[in-house]
Amino acid sequence: MRAVRLPSSDDVRAAIVASLRHGDATLNGTARICKISTRTLQRHLGRMGTSHSAMLAEVRLNIACRLLAGSSKPLSDIAKFLGYANASSFSRIFVRLMNVQPVVYRQQQLAGKRQRAGHRRRVRAIDG
């Protein structure tokens, strides 16, 4: 029996991101990208104290936050990219995890960026 190189948690996250891009964010798709069996991946994640579904939820949330804060993509496009059936499914899960509607999160992030940009301009004017 040959030794199998088990992926790090970062490797599994990267595989999940890749599987999302291919529209196959399943345990099977992730295991295929990691070049190990689904059962081996399940056992390995269990030993790390997590699961594929937990890591998928974490990756989806991180991507969702980045896309909401850094793009003007419609919620329906973000939901589709993340593998949700529709924007309302995505919104329900986002609210459950973040305690805020995705559109409100986006507005808060944009307001924070504007505020930081204004502060940088004022500091440059003072230092200038």
Short mmCIF file of the C-alpha atoms (twelve columns), coordinates in Angstrom:
data_MODEL
# 
_entry.id   MODEL 
# 
loop_
_atom_site.group_PDB 
_atom_site.id 
_atom_site.type_symbol 
_atom_site.label_atom_id 
_atom_site.label_alt_id 
_atom_site.label_comp_id 
_atom_site.label_asym_id 
_atom_site.label_seq_id 
_atom_site.Cartn_x 
_atom_site.Cartn_y 
_atom_site.Cartn_z 
_atom_site.pdbx_PDB_model_num 
ATOM 1   C CA . MET A 1   0.000   0.000  0.000   1 
ATOM 2   C CA . ARG A 2   1.423   3.372  -0.981  1 
ATOM 3   C CA . ALA A 3   1.413   6.399  1.295   1 
ATOM 4   C CA . VAL A 4   -1.081  9.065  0.329   1 
ATOM 5   C CA . ARG A 5   -0.139  12.709 0.767   1 
ATOM 6   C CA . LEU A 6   -3.020  14.247 2.666   1 
ATOM 7   C CA . PRO A 7   -3.941  17.833 1.835   1 
ATOM 8   C CA . SER A 8   -3.581  20.653 4.322   1 
ATOM 9   C CA . SER A 9   -6.665  22.633 5.285   1 
ATOM 10  C CA . ASP A 10  -5.486  25.373 2.896   1 
ATOM 11  C CA . ASP A 11  -5.193  22.785 0.115   1 
ATOM 12  C CA . VAL A 12  -8.765  21.639 0.775   1 
ATOM 13  C CA . ARG A 13  -10.024 25.240 0.769   1 
ATOM 14  C CA . ALA A 14  -8.247  25.848 -2.550  1 
ATOM 15  C CA . ALA A 15  -9.801  22.663 -3.938  1 
ATOM 16  C CA . ILE A 16  -13.241 23.838 -2.801  1 
ATOM 17  C CA . VAL A 17  -12.703 27.193 -4.542  1 
ATOM 18  C CA . ALA A 18  -11.680 25.344 -7.702  1 
ATOM 19  C CA . SER A 19  -14.682 23.044 -7.448  1 
ATOM 20  C CA . LEU A 20  -16.961 26.084 -7.078  1 
ATOM 21  C CA . ARG A 21  -15.500 27.507 -10.288 1 
ATOM 22  C CA . HIS A 22  -16.302 24.234 -12.045 1 
ATOM 23  C CA . GLY A 23  -19.804 24.100 -10.565 1 
ATOM 24  C CA . ASP A 24  -19.074 20.909 -8.625  1 
ATOM 25  C CA . ALA A 25  -18.721 21.970 -4.988  1 
ATOM 26  C CA . THR A 26  -19.350 18.471 -3.729  1 
ATOM 27  C CA . LEU A 27  -17.295 16.178 -1.549  1 
ATOM 28  C CA . ASN A 28  -16.602 14.065 -4.636  1 
ATOM 29  C CA . GLY A 29  -15.456 17.075 -6.660  1 
ATOM 30  C CA . THR A 30  -13.174 18.297 -3.888  1 
ATOM 31  C CA . ALA A 31  -11.698 14.820 -3.335  1 
ATOM 32  C CA . ARG A 32  -11.075 14.472 -7.063  1 
ATOM 33  C CA . ILE A 33  -9.145  17.778 -7.105  1 
ATOM 34  C CA . CYS A 34  -7.180  16.672 -4.017  1 
ATOM 35  C CA . LYS A 35  -6.480  13.333 -5.758  1 
ATOM 36  C CA . ILE A 36  -7.749  11.236 -2.865  1 
ATOM 37  C CA . SER A 37  -10.883 9.187  -2.293  1 
ATOM 38  C CA . THR A 38  -13.970 10.794 -0.818  1 
ATOM 39  C CA . ARG A 39  -13.774 8.523  2.224   1 
ATOM 40  C CA . THR A 40  -10.117 9.412  2.828   1 
ATOM 41  C CA . LEU A 41  -10.995 13.103 2.588   1 
ATOM 42  C CA . GLN A 42  -13.888 12.645 5.036   1 
ATOM 43  C CA . ARG A 43  -11.672 10.833 7.553   1 
ATOM 44  C CA . HIS A 44  -8.884  13.383 7.149   1 
ATOM 45  C CA . LEU A 45  -11.239 16.340 7.671   1 
ATOM 46  C CA . GLY A 46  -12.769 14.573 10.671  1 
ATOM 47  C CA . ARG A 47  -9.312  14.217 12.232  1 
ATOM 48  C CA . MET A 48  -8.813  17.944 11.632  1 
ATOM 49  C CA . GLY A 49  -12.061 18.587 13.510  1 
ATOM 50  C CA . THR A 50  -14.093 19.721 10.545  1 
ATOM 51  C CA . SER A 51  -16.105 18.449 7.601   1 
ATOM 52  C CA . HIS A 52  -16.434 19.190 3.918   1 
ATOM 53  C CA . SER A 53  -19.759 20.930 4.476   1 
ATOM 54  C CA . ALA A 54  -18.283 23.142 7.205   1 
ATOM 55  C CA . MET A 55  -15.318 24.084 5.020   1 
ATOM 56  C CA . LEU A 56  -17.595 24.683 2.036   1 
ATOM 57  C CA . ALA A 57  -19.752 27.021 4.142   1 
ATOM 58  C CA . GLU A 58  -16.629 28.878 5.327   1 
ATOM 59  C CA . VAL A 59  -15.237 29.247 1.793   1 
ATOM 60  C CA . ARG A 60  -18.603 30.367 0.428   1 
ATOM 61  C CA . LEU A 61  -18.965 32.980 3.165   1 
ATOM 62  C CA . ASN A 62  -15.448 34.347 2.604   1 
ATOM 63  C CA . ILE A 63  -16.013 34.615 -1.141  1 
ATOM 64  C CA . ALA A 64  -19.458 36.147 -0.634  1 
ATOM 65  C CA . CYS A 65  -18.067 38.823 1.681   1 
ATOM 66  C CA . ARG A 66  -15.267 39.638 -0.766  1 
ATOM 67  C CA . LEU A 67  -17.638 39.830 -3.741  1 
ATOM 68  C CA . LEU A 68  -20.198 41.919 -1.874  1 
ATOM 69  C CA . ALA A 69  -17.551 44.357 -0.650  1 
ATOM 70  C CA . GLY A 70  -15.451 44.535 -3.778  1 
ATOM 71  C CA . SER A 71  -17.823 44.269 -6.718  1 
ATOM 72  C CA . SER A 72  -21.182 45.435 -7.948  1 
ATOM 73  C CA . LYS A 73  -22.206 41.946 -9.106  1 
ATOM 74  C CA . PRO A 74  -25.908 41.260 -8.600  1 
ATOM 75  C CA . LEU A 75  -26.800 38.961 -5.723  1 
ATOM 76  C CA . SER A 76  -28.167 36.442 -8.209  1 
ATOM 77  C CA . ASP A 77  -24.740 36.173 -9.905  1 
ATOM 78  C CA . ILE A 78  -22.972 35.780 -6.568  1 
ATOM 79  C CA . ALA A 79  -25.487 33.134 -5.492  1 
ATOM 80  C CA . LYS A 80  -25.057 31.234 -8.743  1 
ATOM 81  C CA . PHE A 81  -21.250 31.338 -8.544  1 
ATOM 82  C CA . LEU A 82  -21.364 30.031 -4.966  1 
ATOM 83  C CA . GLY A 83  -23.626 27.156 -5.962  1 
ATOM 84  C CA . TYR A 84  -26.874 28.307 -4.364  1 
ATOM 85  C CA . ALA A 85  -30.169 27.587 -6.103  1 
ATOM 86  C CA . ASN A 86  -31.147 31.261 -6.129  1 
ATOM 87  C CA . ALA A 87  -30.505 34.640 -4.529  1 
ATOM 88  C CA . SER A 88  -33.055 34.094 -1.765  1 
ATOM 89  C CA . SER A 89  -31.344 30.848 -0.652  1 
ATOM 90  C CA . PHE A 90  -28.038 32.700 -0.581  1 
ATOM 91  C CA . SER A 91  -29.571 35.622 1.335   1 
ATOM 92  C CA . ARG A 92  -31.147 33.355 3.974   1 
ATOM 93  C CA . ILE A 93  -27.853 31.585 4.662   1 
ATOM 94  C CA . PHE A 94  -25.876 34.844 4.625   1 
ATOM 95  C CA . VAL A 95  -28.262 36.379 7.181   1 
ATOM 96  C CA . ARG A 96  -28.046 33.255 9.368   1 
ATOM 97  C CA . LEU A 97  -24.233 33.410 9.381   1 
ATOM 98  C CA . MET A 98  -23.626 37.175 9.397   1 
ATOM 99  C CA . ASN A 99  -26.797 38.539 11.038  1 
ATOM 100 C CA . VAL A 100 -27.176 41.088 8.249   1 
ATOM 101 C CA . GLN A 101 -28.750 41.097 4.782   1 
ATOM 102 C CA . PRO A 102 -26.223 40.841 1.928   1 
ATOM 103 C CA . VAL A 103 -27.337 44.196 0.467   1 
ATOM 104 C CA . VAL A 104 -26.907 45.879 3.857   1 
ATOM 105 C CA . TYR A 105 -23.480 44.247 4.265   1 
ATOM 106 C CA . ARG A 106 -22.473 45.615 0.852   1 
ATOM 107 C CA . GLN A 107 -23.699 49.129 1.794   1 
ATOM 108 C CA . GLN A 108 -21.789 48.984 5.095   1 
ATOM 109 C CA . GLN A 109 -18.594 47.910 3.340   1 
ATOM 110 C CA . LEU A 110 -18.898 50.632 0.706   1 
ATOM 111 C CA . ALA A 111 -19.560 53.261 3.377   1 
ATOM 112 C CA . GLY A 112 -16.490 52.079 5.296   1 
ATOM 113 C CA . LYS A 113 -14.327 52.298 2.153   1 
ATOM 114 C CA . ARG A 114 -15.528 55.833 1.446   1 
ATOM 115 C CA . GLN A 115 -14.850 56.821 5.036   1 
ATOM 116 C CA . ARG A 116 -11.307 55.366 4.944   1 
ATOM 117 C CA . ALA A 117 -10.606 57.047 1.586   1 
ATOM 118 C CA . GLY A 118 -11.756 60.409 2.966   1 
ATOM 119 C CA . HIS A 119 -9.564  59.960 6.013   1 
ATOM 120 C CA . ARG A 120 -6.511  59.181 3.829   1 
ATOM 121 C CA . ARG A 121 -7.147  62.320 1.749   1 
ATOM 122 C CA . ARG A 122 -7.345  64.454 4.893   1 
ATOM 123 C CA . VAL A 123 -4.120  62.943 6.286   1 
ATOM 124 C CA . ARG A 124 -2.294  63.544 2.988   1 
ATOM 125 C CA . ALA A 125 -3.527  67.168 2.933   1 
ATOM 126 C CA . ILE A 126 -2.238  67.698 6.495   1 
ATOM 127 C CA . ASP A 127 1.085   65.934 5.810   1 
ATOM 128 C CA . GLY A 128 1.404   67.447 2.336   1 
# 
